[in-house]
């Protein structure tokens, strides 16, 4: 070899090594990166269950694909060991799918018996799990593919697979299996495959699968004569068939109910919400006829009550302050101040000289003074009161009740039930906007007696429960009033609306300021009108809501549920997947639809 060639040998070797590395990298190049979309899934290429001997090494490979089967390339997958793996380890924590959507990591078994899971998680879609067992004995694994022989979608919510050695399928009671050699981790979908690992090499294994609804075995499948070979995964198919059952629903069940009035609030509830909303519905202090905003709340609302102490309006001919009918003067409405001249309008009657004319000038300054004082306590009072109004609306629109279902002991296969409402649950917000959960006995709301249905026949077919149409007398207005006065106001720190308004507004300060800037009336007259107005406004809010008590209503329901988790005698202890359908009605003739859900637990 020539001397000058020796000097090039290291360079040639380095160049060759670099080229090899580049070529190796190109083989894993994902090419064009594909963004995964909804429905993307991981598919196992390697066996999902693997039994390894000490110090063995294996590759775990997956394919990432879209819902239509096209591959996802260039996606990052996260790998992790779940459970104690001893000195077994994976060779990477993150990999990238190649142009074929494939991704692989190496797994090296340790030198101690152990079982664990390797989980791979994609950016979109469910994680995939490999079940790994490390052992010093010859063993394999079993992976179970579950199918359903019935028509339509499988009704089950849980599938539990059990492994037996040499037990024939004909010997099993589907609802009460003997102790198994191995119980697989339960799965919730047919597409999932429970597995057993490690399984000693053998030729006569049996796999039994219980399919359950709400804890009750309603389907069963079994496959026998299964052979397991060393270091291999055996795929086993098990077909689930429906089995006949008949549960007993008897005793006392406590239900948790969520109703949906589908935005169709009962009239009494709507009136209660509107009362609270009067504190927020006007937003233009200069008046805007196009938007019907006359004044700026809450000042405009409260000025109306203060004005009433010195001036009455919307009076008929011949009426005075004391006899004014005020037919067209809604509480909290000062639109006439913006549309009429109170110094000359014959529809306004003064309690004393200038009792109306003073407000022609004082109304806007009074609103500003009140709004500024309220803002010291509630920087965004309109939003706060809108939230409170929303709380009241949702308390009924999305009502939550606990109830008691008492089912008599069946006689000749038939039984009756009585359904009673117990507690109501509401979510309300404090002045800082923080949500609070409250619960109260509906009797405390003043309903007089606990709402309960008459005796109705319950229908139980297998594990299907039907509660035919039944109704409750339920005054929705009473509930609204109770929630506002007994739950919302105390949460805000007050016993009444009048106390709340008096705490927010300093009437002496308002009176002194108006007397100084507007005049016409004295500081005491303005202050007295303010104080009396606040009391009247507060009483209007409390009693106005309270006045809705006359709105008697009816709630009618019919429901279905799945009975489950039976006792040894077949008595169901749970009711799940409950669905309510029904309606509401009030004495006014208004009515609407009600839907909902429920669950139940036997006491």
C-alpha positions as CSV (number, residue, x, y, z in Angstrom):
1,X,0.0,0.0,0.0
2,X,1.3,3.4,-0.9
3,X,2.1,5.7,2.1
4,X,-0.1,8.5,0.9
5,X,-3.1,6.0,0.9
6,X,-2.6,5.2,4.6
7,X,-3.4,8.8,5.5
8,X,-6.8,8.5,3.7
9,X,-7.9,5.3,5.4
10,X,-9.3,7.0,8.6
11,X,-11.1,9.6,6.4
12,X,-12.6,6.9,4.2
13,X,-13.8,5.0,7.3
14,X,-15.3,8.0,8.9
15,X,-17.1,8.9,5.6
16,X,-18.4,5.4,5.2
17,X,-19.7,5.4,8.8
18,X,-21.4,8.8,8.4
19,X,-23.0,7.5,5.2
20,X,-24.3,4.4,7.0
21,X,-25.8,6.5,9.7
22,X,-27.5,8.8,7.3
23,X,-28.9,5.9,5.3
24,X,-30.2,4.3,8.6
25,X,-31.8,7.5,9.5
26,X,-33.5,7.7,6.1
27,X,-35.1,4.4,6.6
28,X,-37.0,5.8,9.6
29,X,-37.8,9.1,7.9
30,X,-41.5,9.7,8.2
31,X,-41.6,11.7,5.0
32,X,-44.7,13.9,5.0
33,X,-46.1,14.4,8.4
34,X,-49.8,13.6,8.7
35,X,-52.0,15.3,11.4
36,X,-54.2,12.7,13.2
37,X,-57.9,13.5,13.3
38,X,-60.8,12.3,15.5
39,X,-61.1,8.6,15.3
40,X,-57.4,8.0,14.9
41,X,-56.3,4.7,16.5
42,X,-53.3,2.6,17.5
43,X,-53.2,-0.9,16.1
44,X,-50.9,-3.6,17.6
45,X,-48.5,-5.2,15.2
46,X,-46.6,-7.1,17.9
47,X,-48.5,-9.5,20.2
48,X,-50.4,-7.6,22.9
49,X,-49.6,-10.3,25.5
50,X,-46.0,-11.6,25.7
51,X,-44.2,-14.0,28.0
52,X,-40.5,-13.4,28.1
53,X,-37.6,-15.4,29.7
54,X,-35.0,-13.7,31.8
55,X,-32.8,-11.3,29.8
56,X,-34.8,-11.8,26.6
57,X,-35.2,-8.8,24.3
58,X,-38.2,-8.2,22.0
59,X,-39.6,-5.4,19.9
60,X,-43.0,-3.8,20.5
61,X,-44.4,-2.4,17.3
62,X,-47.6,-0.4,16.6
63,X,-49.2,1.2,13.6
64,X,-51.0,4.6,13.9
65,X,-53.9,5.1,11.5
66,X,-56.8,7.4,10.8
67,X,-60.4,6.2,11.2
68,X,-60.5,5.3,7.5
69,X,-57.3,3.1,7.8
70,X,-54.9,5.6,6.2
71,X,-51.6,5.8,8.1
72,X,-50.5,8.7,10.3
73,X,-46.8,9.5,9.7
74,X,-44.5,11.7,11.7
75,X,-46.6,11.5,14.9
76,X,-44.9,11.4,18.3
77,X,-45.9,8.4,20.5
78,X,-45.2,8.3,24.3
79,X,-44.2,5.0,25.8
80,X,-44.2,4.2,29.5
81,X,-44.1,1.2,31.9
82,X,-47.1,0.9,34.2
83,X,-46.5,-1.1,37.3
84,X,-43.4,-2.6,38.9
85,X,-41.0,-3.9,36.2
86,X,-38.0,-4.8,38.3
87,X,-34.9,-4.4,36.1
88,X,-36.9,-4.8,32.9
89,X,-36.7,-1.7,30.7
90,X,-37.9,-0.1,27.5
91,X,-35.3,1.5,25.2
92,X,-37.1,4.8,24.5
93,X,-39.7,7.0,26.1
94,X,-40.9,8.6,22.8
95,X,-40.8,7.4,19.2
96,X,-42.1,8.8,15.9
97,X,-44.2,7.0,13.3
98,X,-42.5,6.4,10.0
99,X,-43.9,6.7,6.5
100,X,-45.9,3.5,7.0
101,X,-47.4,4.7,10.3
102,X,-45.2,2.2,12.2
103,X,-43.3,2.8,15.4
104,X,-41.1,0.3,17.4
105,X,-39.3,0.3,20.7
106,X,-37.1,-2.4,22.2
107,X,-38.0,-4.1,25.5
108,X,-35.4,-6.0,27.5
109,X,-36.5,-8.4,30.2
110,X,-34.8,-8.4,33.6
111,X,-33.7,-11.3,35.7
112,X,-36.6,-11.5,38.1
113,X,-40.2,-12.8,37.7
114,X,-42.5,-9.8,37.2
115,X,-45.6,-8.7,35.3
116,X,-46.3,-5.2,34.1
117,X,-47.9,-3.2,31.3
118,X,-46.2,-1.1,28.6
119,X,-48.5,1.7,27.5
120,X,-48.2,3.7,24.3
121,X,-50.2,6.9,24.0
122,X,-50.8,8.8,20.7
123,X,-51.6,12.5,20.4
124,X,-55.1,11.7,19.3
125,X,-57.0,8.5,20.2
126,X,-56.9,5.9,23.0
127,X,-53.7,4.4,24.5
128,X,-52.7,0.8,23.7
129,X,-51.3,-1.5,26.3
130,X,-49.0,-4.5,26.0
131,X,-49.2,-7.1,28.8
132,X,-45.7,-8.4,29.7
133,X,-44.7,-11.2,32.0
134,X,-41.1,-12.1,32.7
135,X,-40.5,-15.6,34.0
136,X,-37.8,-18.3,34.2
137,X,-40.3,-21.1,33.1
138,X,-41.6,-22.1,29.7
139,X,-44.9,-20.2,29.2
140,X,-47.0,-18.4,26.7
141,X,-50.0,-16.1,26.7
142,X,-53.7,-16.0,25.6
143,X,-55.4,-13.0,24.0
144,X,-59.2,-13.1,23.9
145,X,-61.3,-11.6,21.0
146,X,-64.9,-11.1,22.1
147,X,-67.9,-11.1,19.8
148,X,-71.6,-10.7,20.3
149,X,-74.2,-13.0,18.7
150,X,-77.3,-10.9,19.5
151,X,-79.0,-8.5,17.1
152,X,-78.1,-4.8,17.3
153,X,-75.4,-3.3,19.5
154,X,-74.2,-5.2,22.5
155,X,-76.0,-3.8,25.6
156,X,-73.2,-4.7,28.0
157,X,-71.0,-2.2,29.9
158,X,-68.3,-4.7,31.2
159,X,-66.7,-7.9,30.0
160,X,-64.8,-10.1,32.5
161,X,-62.7,-13.0,31.2
162,X,-61.6,-16.0,33.3
163,X,-59.1,-18.7,32.6
164,X,-59.6,-22.3,33.7
165,X,-57.5,-25.5,33.2
166,X,-59.5,-28.5,31.9
167,X,-63.0,-27.3,33.0
168,X,-65.7,-27.9,30.3
169,X,-67.9,-25.1,29.3
170,X,-71.0,-27.1,30.1
171,X,-70.2,-27.2,33.8
172,X,-70.5,-23.4,34.3
173,X,-73.3,-21.5,35.8
174,X,-72.9,-18.2,33.9
175,X,-73.9,-16.0,36.8
176,X,-71.7,-17.8,39.4
177,X,-68.3,-19.1,38.1
178,X,-65.9,-21.1,40.2
179,X,-62.5,-19.7,41.2
180,X,-60.5,-19.1,38.1
181,X,-56.8,-19.9,37.4
182,X,-56.4,-16.3,36.3
183,X,-58.9,-13.4,36.1
184,X,-58.1,-10.9,33.3
185,X,-58.5,-7.2,33.8
186,X,-62.1,-6.3,32.9
187,X,-62.7,-4.3,29.7
188,X,-65.6,-2.1,28.6
189,X,-65.7,-2.5,24.8
190,X,-65.9,-5.4,22.4
191,X,-62.9,-4.0,20.6
192,X,-60.7,-4.4,23.6
193,X,-59.0,-7.8,24.1
194,X,-58.4,-9.1,27.6
195,X,-55.3,-11.2,28.1
196,X,-53.7,-13.8,30.3
197,X,-49.9,-13.8,30.8
198,X,-48.0,-15.8,31.8
199,X,-49.8,-19.1,31.1
200,X,-48.0,-22.4,31.5
201,X,-47.6,-24.5,28.4
202,X,-50.7,-26.7,28.1
203,X,-53.4,-28.1,25.8
204,X,-56.7,-28.0,27.6
205,X,-57.4,-24.5,28.8
206,X,-60.9,-22.9,28.9
207,X,-61.8,-19.2,28.7
208,X,-65.1,-18.0,30.0
209,X,-66.4,-14.4,29.6
210,X,-69.2,-12.8,31.7
211,X,-70.8,-9.8,30.0
212,X,-72.5,-7.5,32.5
213,X,-74.9,-4.6,32.7
214,X,-74.8,-2.6,35.9
215,X,-73.1,-5.5,37.6
216,X,-75.5,-8.1,36.5
217,X,-74.5,-11.0,34.3
218,X,-76.7,-10.7,31.2
219,X,-74.4,-12.4,28.6
220,X,-72.0,-15.3,28.6
221,X,-69.5,-17.0,26.3
222,X,-67.0,-19.9,26.7
223,X,-64.3,-21.6,24.6
224,X,-62.6,-24.8,25.7
225,X,-59.7,-26.9,24.4
226,X,-57.2,-24.1,24.1
227,X,-53.5,-24.9,23.6
228,X,-50.7,-22.7,24.8
229,X,-47.1,-23.0,23.4
230,X,-43.9,-21.6,24.7
231,X,-43.1,-18.0,24.0
232,X,-46.2,-17.5,21.8
233,X,-49.5,-15.7,22.0
234,X,-52.6,-17.8,21.4
235,X,-55.6,-15.9,20.0
236,X,-59.0,-17.2,21.3
237,X,-62.4,-16.1,20.1
238,X,-65.3,-16.1,22.5
239,X,-68.9,-15.4,21.3
240,X,-71.2,-13.8,23.9
241,X,-74.9,-14.9,23.9
242,X,-77.7,-13.2,25.8
243,X,-78.9,-15.1,28.9
244,X,-82.3,-14.8,30.5
245,X,-82.5,-13.2,33.9
246,X,-85.3,-11.9,36.2
247,X,-84.3,-9.4,38.9
248,X,-86.5,-8.3,41.8
249,X,-87.0,-4.6,42.5
250,X,-88.3,-4.3,46.0
251,X,-87.6,-2.0,49.0
252,X,-86.5,1.6,49.3
253,X,-84.3,3.2,46.6
254,X,-82.8,6.7,46.9
255,X,-82.7,8.3,43.5
256,X,-80.5,11.2,42.3
257,X,-82.4,13.0,39.6
258,X,-81.4,15.7,37.1
259,X,-84.2,17.3,35.1
260,X,-84.1,19.4,32.0
261,X,-87.0,21.8,31.3
262,X,-85.7,22.4,27.8
263,X,-85.6,26.2,28.3
264,X,-89.4,26.2,28.9
265,X,-89.5,27.8,32.3
266,X,-92.8,27.7,34.2
267,X,-94.5,31.1,34.4
268,X,-93.9,31.5,38.1
269,X,-90.2,30.9,37.7
270,X,-90.0,33.3,34.8
271,X,-91.7,36.0,36.8
272,X,-89.3,35.4,39.7
273,X,-86.3,35.7,37.3
274,X,-87.8,38.8,35.7
275,X,-88.1,40.4,39.2
276,X,-84.5,40.0,39.9
277,X,-83.6,41.0,36.3
278,X,-85.4,44.3,36.8
279,X,-82.2,45.4,38.6
280,X,-80.2,45.0,35.4
281,X,-82.5,45.5,32.4
282,X,-81.9,49.3,31.7
283,X,-78.5,50.5,30.6
284,X,-78.7,54.1,29.2
285,X,-78.9,56.9,31.8
286,X,-79.7,59.4,29.0
287,X,-82.6,57.2,27.8
288,X,-82.8,55.4,24.5
289,X,-86.2,54.9,23.0
290,X,-84.9,52.6,20.2
291,X,-83.6,50.1,22.8
292,X,-86.2,50.8,25.4
293,X,-83.5,51.6,27.9
294,X,-84.7,54.3,30.3
295,X,-82.1,55.0,33.0
296,X,-79.2,52.9,34.2
297,X,-79.8,50.1,36.7
298,X,-79.6,49.4,39.5
299,X,-80.0,53.2,40.1
300,X,-83.0,53.5,37.8
301,X,-84.8,50.7,39.6
302,X,-84.3,52.2,43.0
303,X,-85.0,55.8,42.0
304,X,-88.5,54.6,40.9
305,X,-89.2,53.4,44.5
306,X,-87.8,56.6,46.0
307,X,-89.9,58.8,43.6
308,X,-93.1,57.0,44.6
309,X,-92.7,58.5,48.0
310,X,-93.3,62.0,46.6
311,X,-94.9,61.4,43.2
312,X,-97.4,59.1,41.6
313,X,-97.9,58.8,37.9
314,X,-99.9,57.1,35.2
315,X,-102.9,58.5,37.1
316,X,-106.4,58.7,35.5
317,X,-108.4,61.9,35.3
318,X,-109.7,63.0,38.7
319,X,-107.2,60.9,40.7
320,X,-104.8,62.4,43.2
321,X,-101.6,61.1,44.8
322,X,-103.4,58.9,47.2
323,X,-105.9,57.4,44.7
324,X,-103.7,57.2,41.6
325,X,-104.3,53.8,39.9
326,X,-100.8,53.7,38.2
327,X,-102.1,51.0,35.9
328,X,-99.2,51.4,33.4
329,X,-96.5,52.0,35.9
330,X,-94.4,48.8,36.4
331,X,-92.3,48.5,39.5
332,X,-88.8,49.8,38.8
333,X,-89.9,51.5,35.6
334,X,-89.0,55.3,35.2
335,X,-89.5,55.5,31.4
336,X,-92.2,58.2,31.9
337,X,-89.4,60.5,33.3
338,X,-87.8,60.3,29.8
339,X,-91.0,60.6,27.8
340,X,-93.0,63.2,29.8
341,X,-92.4,66.5,31.6
342,X,-93.1,65.9,35.2
343,X,-93.4,69.7,35.9
344,X,-96.6,69.8,33.7
345,X,-97.8,66.3,32.9
346,X,-101.3,65.8,34.1
347,X,-100.7,62.0,34.5
348,X,-98.4,62.7,37.5
349,X,-99.7,63.7,40.9
350,X,-97.5,65.2,43.7
351,X,-97.7,64.2,47.3
352,X,-96.8,67.8,48.1
353,X,-95.6,70.8,46.2
354,X,-92.8,69.9,43.7
355,X,-92.9,66.3,44.7
356,X,-93.0,65.3,41.0
357,X,-91.1,68.3,39.5
358,X,-88.1,67.8,41.7
359,X,-87.4,64.4,40.0
360,X,-87.4,66.0,36.6
361,X,-84.0,67.4,37.5
362,X,-82.9,65.0,40.3
363,X,-83.5,61.6,38.6
364,X,-80.3,61.4,36.7
365,X,-78.0,62.7,39.5
366,X,-79.8,60.3,41.9
367,X,-79.1,57.3,39.6
368,X,-75.4,58.3,39.4
369,X,-75.1,58.7,43.1
370,X,-76.7,55.3,43.8
371,X,-74.8,53.5,41.0
372,X,-71.5,54.9,42.3
373,X,-72.3,53.7,45.9
374,X,-73.3,50.2,44.7
375,X,-70.1,50.1,42.6
376,X,-68.1,50.5,45.8
377,X,-69.5,47.1,46.9
378,X,-70.2,45.5,43.5
379,X,-67.9,46.9,40.8
380,X,-70.0,45.1,38.2
381,X,-73.4,45.0,39.7
382,X,-75.2,44.3,36.4
383,X,-73.2,41.1,35.8
384,X,-73.6,40.1,39.5
385,X,-77.4,40.3,39.4
386,X,-77.5,38.7,36.0
387,X,-75.6,35.7,37.5
388,X,-78.1,35.6,40.4
389,X,-81.1,35.7,37.9
390,X,-79.3,32.9,36.0
391,X,-78.9,30.9,39.2
392,X,-82.7,31.1,39.9
393,X,-83.5,30.1,36.3
394,X,-81.1,27.1,36.3
395,X,-82.3,25.9,39.7
396,X,-85.6,24.9,37.9
397,X,-84.5,24.7,34.3
398,X,-81.8,22.2,35.3
399,X,-83.4,21.0,38.5
400,X,-81.7,18.5,40.7
401,X,-83.7,16.5,43.3
402,X,-83.0,13.5,45.5
403,X,-86.1,11.3,45.9
404,X,-87.3,8.1,47.5
405,X,-88.8,5.3,45.5
406,X,-90.6,2.8,47.8
407,X,-91.5,-0.5,46.0
408,X,-93.8,-3.0,47.7
409,X,-92.9,-6.7,47.9
410,X,-94.1,-8.3,44.6
411,X,-97.3,-10.4,44.7
412,X,-97.9,-12.7,41.7
413,X,-95.1,-11.0,39.9
414,X,-96.6,-7.5,40.3
415,X,-95.6,-4.7,42.7
416,X,-96.6,-1.0,43.3
417,X,-94.4,2.0,44.1
418,X,-94.7,5.4,45.6
419,X,-92.3,8.2,44.6
420,X,-91.5,11.1,46.9
421,X,-89.3,14.2,46.4
422,X,-86.8,14.7,49.3
423,X,-84.1,17.4,48.8
424,X,-83.4,19.9,46.1
425,X,-79.8,20.8,45.1
426,X,-78.9,24.2,43.7
427,X,-75.7,26.0,42.6
428,X,-75.6,29.6,43.5
429,X,-72.9,32.3,43.3
430,X,-71.6,34.8,45.9
431,X,-70.7,38.4,45.2
432,X,-67.2,37.3,44.1
433,X,-68.7,35.0,41.5
434,X,-67.7,31.8,43.4
435,X,-70.1,28.9,43.0
436,X,-71.5,27.2,46.0
437,X,-73.5,24.0,46.2
438,X,-76.6,24.1,48.5
439,X,-79.1,21.4,49.4
440,X,-82.4,21.8,51.3
441,X,-85.4,19.6,52.2
442,X,-88.3,20.6,49.9
443,X,-90.5,20.6,53.0
444,X,-88.5,23.6,54.4
445,X,-89.4,25.5,51.3
446,X,-93.0,25.7,52.5
447,X,-94.7,23.3,50.2
448,X,-96.9,22.1,53.0
449,X,-96.4,18.4,52.4
450,X,-93.8,16.3,50.7
451,X,-94.6,15.9,47.0
452,X,-95.4,12.3,46.4
453,X,-97.1,10.2,43.7
454,X,-100.0,7.9,44.2
455,X,-99.4,4.1,44.1
456,X,-98.4,3.0,40.6
457,X,-97.6,-0.5,39.3
458,X,-93.9,-1.0,38.6
459,X,-92.9,-3.1,35.6
460,X,-89.7,-5.2,35.8
461,X,-88.7,-7.3,32.8
462,X,-85.4,-9.1,33.3
463,X,-83.2,-6.2,34.4
464,X,-85.3,-3.6,32.6
465,X,-87.3,-1.4,34.9
466,X,-90.3,0.8,33.8
467,X,-91.8,3.4,36.0
468,X,-95.1,4.4,34.4
469,X,-96.4,8.0,34.3
470,X,-96.9,9.5,37.8
471,X,-97.2,13.0,39.1
472,X,-96.3,15.4,41.9
473,X,-98.1,18.6,43.0
474,X,-95.2,21.0,43.0
475,X,-95.4,24.8,43.4
476,X,-92.4,26.1,41.3
477,X,-92.9,29.6,42.6
478,X,-92.4,28.5,46.2
479,X,-89.1,26.9,45.3
480,X,-87.9,30.1,43.5
481,X,-88.9,32.2,46.5
482,X,-87.1,29.9,49.0
483,X,-83.9,29.7,46.9
484,X,-83.7,33.5,46.7
485,X,-84.7,34.4,50.2
486,X,-83.2,31.5,52.2
487,X,-80.2,30.5,50.1
488,X,-79.0,33.4,47.9
489,X,-79.5,36.3,50.3
490,X,-77.8,34.6,53.3
491,X,-74.9,33.6,51.0
492,X,-74.6,37.3,50.2
493,X,-74.6,38.1,53.9
494,X,-78.2,39.4,54.3
495,X,-81.5,38.4,55.7
496,X,-83.6,40.4,53.3
497,X,-83.3,42.5,50.1
498,X,-84.1,45.7,52.1
499,X,-81.1,45.0,54.5
500,X,-78.9,44.4,51.5
501,X,-79.9,47.6,49.7
502,X,-79.6,49.7,52.9
503,X,-76.1,48.3,53.4
504,X,-75.0,49.3,50.0
505,X,-76.6,52.8,49.8
506,X,-76.1,55.8,52.2
507,X,-79.4,57.7,51.8
508,X,-78.2,60.6,54.0
509,X,-75.3,61.1,51.6
510,X,-77.6,60.9,48.6
511,X,-80.1,63.4,50.2
512,X,-77.4,65.9,51.1
513,X,-75.8,65.7,47.6
514,X,-79.2,66.1,45.8
515,X,-80.2,69.0,48.0
516,X,-76.9,70.7,47.3
517,X,-76.8,70.1,43.5
518,X,-80.4,70.0,42.5
519,X,-82.3,71.7,45.4
520,X,-86.2,71.9,45.2
521,X,-86.5,69.4,48.0
522,X,-84.6,69.4,51.3
523,X,-81.8,66.9,52.1
524,X,-84.1,65.3,54.6
525,X,-86.9,64.9,52.1
526,X,-84.6,63.3,49.6
527,X,-83.0,61.1,52.3
528,X,-86.4,60.0,53.6
529,X,-87.6,59.2,50.1
530,X,-84.5,57.2,49.5
531,X,-84.8,55.2,52.8
532,X,-88.5,54.4,52.3
533,X,-87.8,53.6,48.7
534,X,-85.1,51.1,49.6
535,X,-87.4,49.4,52.1
536,X,-90.2,49.3,49.5
537,X,-87.9,48.0,46.8
538,X,-86.5,45.3,49.1
539,X,-89.9,44.2,50.2
540,X,-91.1,44.2,46.6
541,X,-88.2,41.8,45.7
542,X,-88.8,39.5,48.6
543,X,-92.6,39.6,48.7
544,X,-92.9,39.9,44.9
545,X,-91.1,36.6,44.6
546,X,-93.0,35.3,47.6
547,X,-96.2,36.3,45.8
548,X,-95.6,33.7,43.2
549,X,-96.7,31.0,45.7
550,X,-100.2,31.0,44.2
551,X,-98.8,29.4,41.0
552,X,-99.6,25.7,41.8
553,X,-97.9,23.3,39.4
554,X,-97.7,19.7,38.6
555,X,-94.6,17.6,37.5
556,X,-95.4,14.4,35.7
557,X,-92.8,11.7,35.0
558,X,-92.3,8.3,33.4
559,X,-89.0,6.5,33.5
560,X,-86.9,3.5,32.5
561,X,-83.7,2.2,34.2
562,X,-81.5,-0.8,34.3
563,X,-81.6,-2.8,37.6
564,X,-78.2,-4.3,38.7
565,X,-75.8,-5.5,41.3
566,X,-78.3,-8.1,42.7
567,X,-78.2,-9.7,46.1
568,X,-78.1,-13.6,46.2
569,X,-81.9,-13.6,46.1
570,X,-82.0,-11.6,42.9
571,X,-83.0,-8.2,44.5
572,X,-81.4,-5.4,42.6
573,X,-79.4,-2.9,44.7
574,X,-78.8,-0.3,42.0
575,X,-80.8,1.4,39.3
576,X,-78.6,2.9,36.5
577,X,-79.0,4.5,33.1
578,X,-82.3,6.0,34.3
579,X,-84.1,8.2,31.8
580,X,-87.1,10.5,32.7
581,X,-89.7,11.8,30.2
582,X,-92.6,13.9,31.2
583,X,-93.9,17.4,31.6
584,X,-94.9,20.3,33.8
585,X,-98.0,22.4,34.1
586,X,-99.3,25.3,36.1
587,X,-102.7,26.6,37.1
588,X,-102.4,29.4,34.5
589,X,-102.6,26.7,31.8
590,X,-99.0,26.9,30.8
591,X,-97.2,23.6,30.2
592,X,-94.0,22.2,28.8
593,X,-91.8,19.2,28.4
594,X,-89.4,17.7,31.0
595,X,-86.6,15.2,30.4
596,X,-83.9,14.0,32.7
597,X,-81.7,11.2,34.0
598,X,-81.5,9.4,37.3
599,X,-79.6,6.7,39.3
600,X,-80.7,4.8,42.3
601,X,-79.3,2.9,45.3
602,X,-81.2,0.5,47.5
603,X,-81.1,1.5,51.2
